[in-house]
């Protein structure tokens, strides 16, 4: 991880160094320094992650929402025995894990394109709450506006909990980081430098007998939906080898980081407000749990 920190400094300078913050050009492809050689992506950190909730904050928010809904339903005598599943136990290990396709050769040797023990299909889903029609109305706010002589909150107990956890916070501030991590990914995929490394990767893979336009097409192959067979494992191994030889992950990550750094530099006040809003929501969640 130590070699990634200088990369962010280079990206920030390259993408915003020729313009003041108020005149950052957001239309063209940002300039980037030569990409470092990177294969394993799970430990990489994108600039946008400073403006996204942490795993701990997301877990606290989920637990607070359940606690508030439970308290609300109790006013009508309904129980709400739902236990939120802790995040981070299943699926990718980080925002960048699998963001640019598979990179873990040892895991691919066993599971192909699968996630092995982190497969979300292995997750134990909480049982839905056992509520009669009145309980569903109170929970969701759909149906009658009064149940058992009490007014149902707008949006039901779910809506009441959501309002308690956001207060007067701006929805735009809360989602600014999430919106950026979606848009930066979409823009980087069609960046000329990323498209060029896709072509190099595709040509490399074709030499092993497999034909896919880009790594995401390989990962999404409908043939790879069940337990991994030898063919899937062979394709996954070739995929990773070609990522290594073309430095696909290094290039794609560097380009995406540049798009994010440029967007953040263009709106420092907005992103500062996002950081503050996420912290304020976390305080509301902690306060709800403390009660």
Steps between C-alpha positions, in 0.01 A plus 500: 500500500787742561561551129138603439518822702743677261277392212211706637727803527607456139141459384385809687779711353454363150122545494474838671843658492444710188174655622374672809229319693236729358599434139562124491406360159269203553432426134811334360716209610715595800876480471665221700854400584629163380303228676686295762509124452203368701316169489335441839223757525342433841748721688476797265318808625318745277471871590120472525528272801561806718139593420329164551380344827735247654396140560456584868281801420282295265457231765413758765246659266335165427479410869360842587235473229387162634493634857289802400257289296467258792422787739246647259316170444490440874260796530245279325602187687686342208838331535780537246748218541742589221876478544700688233777298335839662570653644183846396389454129565385413149575635156814696402730592788524867403372753247784413263493122549355361173439857375735431210429128480665206673863531607548229767663204324475269801128563540441466124684164500236371741184688409551647153307825492317417824558655841541172685408532870407867444230409248185698596296189413639344819361782713232406753214735423300634795143375511247767404302638795172324571246777473127494430354748247474774763864445589606523137306826467670648805842380381470624142245781516305335219128470554298671773628816663367403845543161667360418844418865558855622431616695195749307288817703434566612145681211338414284801755408764761465225446863401505613863832323557651646184404853603645450848830391346530785251341793685556815295795353311504556124437182298732640233781535754448143623512348152770718337775245563285208389405684182865573426617141544233392250574773245879468527476130428272556201721777357822308553365198312471705181820699547733453201785375718281241668351393167855454369597277791175306453605433142846390611346269762251360245779429249705331772206282600426409137849355472400246767185408306242708689320796347345775712485873432595600855542347847143581603366299206701200616377530857138530379513192275171311566698176478668593827199501731528165678789334682821568308607229258847467349411715200394792720814462712717499187333815364532673838871413518561633148298812583721578800821425311398742224408765757851465638677517163299801379484679840127537450427557869773761537380695198129479578544591867728794417254636244198461727684663790575795271133549414411496869782731605397750232135495608592548866736787414220668303258497795695512827212656691252239385724210592583656837124521561470131408763403754321706766159358411620139526655575841180672618286205391733266683454704817123473460532123457718472810253709700209280385685188611591658833130538577 
